[in-house]
C-alpha cells in the first residue's frame, strides 16, 4: 500500500483568483491600472481594492476572478504585465485551505498567508 495521495482531476478547478498585492498609494494606482487593462482584455471580475490586509492576505490586495478555461491566457498576461506588483494566483476547488496552500502560483515574490481562518475542509 502506498501513502501517496491519489491524483486529482484538474476538471475539479471551477475558477481561479489572482490577487494583486500592493502596499501603498503608488501600488494601489498600479493595481488599478493592471486590473483595468486585464478587464478590458479578458472576461474577468475585478473585486474591491483593499487598503489593508483582508482575509489570509498579508498586504493590501485586489482580487481578479476568472474561469478555469482562461488560465492559459490570463496568467501569462499577468506575468508579463504585473509591473512591480506581486500576484498570488490560486485554484478554486471548494477546499479553501487546499486552494490557498497547494493550488497556488506566485508571480513575483511570495508572501506568507494567514491560514488560521481556514478550517480543515476534510
TORPA-158613 format. One record per residue (C-alpha): residue in three letters; residue number from 1; y, z negated, x negated. Coordinates in steps of 0.001 Angstrom, whole numbers, plus 500000, padded with zeros to 6 digits. Each point is the difference from the previous one (the first is absolute). Example, Ala and Ser with C-alpha at 12.3 -4.5 7.8 and 13.67 -1.06 7.14 Angstrom:
2
+------+------+--------+--------+--------+
! resn ! resi !     c2 !     c3 !     c1 !
+------+------+--------+--------+--------+
!  Ala !    1 ! 495500 ! 492200 ! 487700 !
!  Ser !    2 ! 503440 ! 500660 ! 498630 !
+------+------+--------+--------+--------+
//
This chain:
122
+------+------+--------+--------+--------+
! resn ! resi !     c2 !     c3 !     c1 !
+------+------+--------+--------+--------+
!  Unk !    1 ! 500000 ! 500000 ! 500000 !
!  Unk !    2 ! 503448 ! 500865 ! 498759 !
!  Unk !    3 ! 503101 ! 497820 ! 500274 !
!  Unk !    4 ! 502124 ! 503141 ! 500102 !
!  Unk !    5 ! 501958 ! 500297 ! 503263 !
!  Unk !    6 ! 499302 ! 503098 ! 502083 !
!  Unk !    7 ! 502302 ! 502976 ! 499595 !
!  Unk !    8 ! 502647 ! 500406 ! 502695 !
!  Unk !    9 ! 500744 ! 503294 ! 501735 !
!  Unk !   10 ! 503637 ! 501073 ! 499384 !
!  Unk !   11 ! 500213 ! 501043 ! 503659 !
!  Unk !   12 ! 500447 ! 496269 ! 500643 !
!  Unk !   13 ! 503598 ! 500411 ! 498764 !
!  Unk !   14 ! 502159 ! 500649 ! 503059 !
!  Unk !   15 ! 503417 ! 499894 ! 498277 !
!  Unk !   16 ! 501850 ! 499210 ! 496785 !
!  Unk !   17 ! 503060 ! 497888 ! 499303 !
!  Unk !   18 ! 502269 ! 500627 ! 497029 !
!  Unk !   19 ! 502359 ! 497083 ! 499331 !
!  Unk !   20 ! 503099 ! 500900 ! 498011 !
!  Unk !   21 ! 500977 ! 496961 ! 497890 !
!  Unk !   22 ! 503561 ! 499221 ! 498923 !
!  Unk !   23 ! 502021 ! 496932 ! 499010 !
!  Unk !   24 ! 503704 ! 500634 ! 500575 !
!  Unk !   25 ! 502596 ! 502173 ! 501733 !
!  Unk !   26 ! 499485 ! 502878 ! 497548 !
!  Unk !   27 ! 496242 ! 499878 ! 500589 !
!  Unk !   28 ! 500558 ! 499861 ! 503757 !
!  Unk !   29 ! 502132 ! 503161 ! 499788 !
!  Unk !   30 ! 497282 ! 501733 ! 497943 !
!  Unk !   31 ! 497322 ! 498918 ! 502515 !
!  Unk !   32 ! 502079 ! 501393 ! 502878 !
!  Unk !   33 ! 500418 ! 503295 ! 498135 !
!  Unk !   34 ! 496266 ! 500320 ! 499258 !
!  Unk !   35 ! 498974 ! 498948 ! 503529 !
!  Unk !   36 ! 502408 ! 502476 ! 501633 !
!  Unk !   37 ! 498805 ! 502841 ! 497774 !
!  Unk !   38 ! 496351 ! 499140 ! 500737 !
!  Unk !   39 ! 500676 ! 499834 ! 503755 !
!  Unk !   40 ! 501630 ! 503441 ! 499916 !
!  Unk !   41 ! 496972 ! 501445 ! 498212 !
!  Unk !   42 ! 497029 ! 498167 ! 501592 !
!  Unk !   43 ! 498891 ! 498540 ! 503334 !
!  Unk !   44 ! 500524 ! 496386 ! 498943 !
!  Unk !   45 ! 501461 ! 496946 ! 501687 !
!  Unk !   46 ! 502674 ! 498141 ! 498039 !
!  Unk !   47 ! 500084 ! 496255 ! 500605 !
!  Unk !   48 ! 502795 ! 497481 ! 499529 !
!  Unk !   49 ! 501760 ! 499593 ! 496674 !
!  Unk !   50 ! 499485 ! 496326 ! 499178 !
!  Unk !   51 ! 502455 ! 498189 ! 497757 !
!  Unk !   52 ! 497614 ! 497139 ! 499279 !
!  Unk !   53 ! 496266 ! 499715 ! 499314 !
!  Unk !   54 ! 497995 ! 500458 ! 503243 !
!  Unk !   55 ! 496309 ! 499308 ! 500597 !
!  Unk !   56 ! 497937 ! 500325 ! 496841 !
!  Unk !   57 ! 502666 ! 502065 ! 498217 !
!  Unk !   58 ! 501747 ! 498216 ! 497092 !
!  Unk !   59 ! 503132 ! 502194 ! 500025 !
!  Unk !   60 ! 502291 ! 501625 ! 502536 !
!  Unk !   61 ! 498189 ! 502938 ! 501555 !
!  Unk !   62 ! 499796 ! 502775 ! 502549 !
!  Unk !   63 ! 496721 ! 501231 ! 501488 !
!  Unk !   64 ! 499156 ! 503665 ! 500433 !
!  Unk !   65 ! 497045 ! 500554 ! 502366 !
!  Unk !   66 ! 498028 ! 503216 ! 500097 !
!  Unk !   67 ! 496694 ! 501445 ! 501178 !
!  Unk !   68 ! 497050 ! 499981 ! 497617 !
!  Unk !   69 ! 499960 ! 503805 ! 500069 !
!  Unk !   70 ! 503429 ! 500076 ! 498312 !
!  Unk !   71 ! 498997 ! 497908 ! 496967 !
!  Unk !   72 ! 499585 ! 503046 ! 497722 !
!  Unk !   73 ! 503523 ! 501170 ! 500792 !
!  Unk !   74 ! 501998 ! 496765 ! 500329 !
!  Unk !   75 ! 498695 ! 497984 ! 497037 !
!  Unk !   76 ! 500436 ! 502751 ! 497372 !
!  Unk !   77 ! 503495 ! 500639 ! 501369 !
!  Unk !   78 ! 500826 ! 496278 ! 499715 !
!  Unk !   79 ! 498588 ! 499917 ! 496458 !
!  Unk !   80 ! 502416 ! 502750 ! 498981 !
!  Unk !   81 ! 503030 ! 498931 ! 502055 !
!  Unk !   82 ! 499966 ! 496168 ! 500046 !
!  Unk !   83 ! 502716 ! 499731 ! 497367 !
!  Unk !   84 ! 500113 ! 496459 ! 498617 !
!  Unk !   85 ! 498255 ! 498535 ! 503056 !
!  Unk !   86 ! 496549 ! 498454 ! 499766 !
!  Unk !   87 ! 497761 ! 501082 ! 502886 !
!  Unk !   88 ! 497044 ! 498052 ! 501389 !
!  Unk !   89 ! 497646 ! 502310 ! 501931 !
!  Unk !   90 ! 497097 ! 498585 ! 501990 !
!  Unk !   91 ! 497355 ! 501174 ! 502441 !
!  Unk !   92 ! 499881 ! 498958 ! 503645 !
!  Unk !   93 ! 496466 ! 499082 ! 501025 !
!  Unk !   94 ! 500597 ! 497019 ! 502268 !
!  Unk !   95 ! 499040 ! 497508 ! 497268 !
!  Unk !   96 ! 503384 ! 498790 ! 498720 !
!  Unk !   97 ! 498667 ! 498069 ! 497007 !
!  Unk !   98 ! 497912 ! 502962 ! 498836 !
!  Unk !   99 ! 502827 ! 502451 ! 500694 !
!  Unk !  100 ! 502452 ! 497993 ! 497850 !
!  Unk !  101 ! 497597 ! 499129 ! 497156 !
!  Unk !  102 ! 497313 ! 502672 ! 499606 !
!  Unk !  103 ! 501466 ! 503049 ! 501744 !
!  Unk !  104 ! 503203 ! 500186 ! 497935 !
!  Unk !  105 ! 501792 ! 502383 ! 497676 !
!  Unk !  106 ! 503148 ! 499192 ! 498036 !
!  Unk !  107 ! 502635 ! 502552 ! 499042 !
!  Unk !  108 ! 502080 ! 498436 ! 497251 !
!  Unk !  109 ! 499543 ! 496328 ! 499176 !
!  Unk !  110 ! 497648 ! 497782 ! 501974 !
!  Unk !  111 ! 501091 ! 496639 ! 501436 !
!  Unk !  112 ! 497906 ! 497027 ! 501122 !
!  Unk !  113 ! 499833 ! 499675 ! 503790 !
!  Unk !  114 ! 499948 ! 496768 ! 502000 !
!  Unk !  115 ! 496526 ! 500254 ! 501516 !
!  Unk !  116 ! 500045 ! 496504 ! 501519 !
!  Unk !  117 ! 500895 ! 501364 ! 503437 !
!  Unk !  118 ! 496839 ! 502112 ! 500241 !
!  Unk !  119 ! 497005 ! 498362 ! 501554 !
!  Unk !  120 ! 496576 ! 501119 ! 498919 !
!  Unk !  121 ! 499360 ! 502792 ! 502504 !
!  Unk !  122 ! 496247 ! 499943 ! 499438 !
+------+------+--------+--------+--------+
//
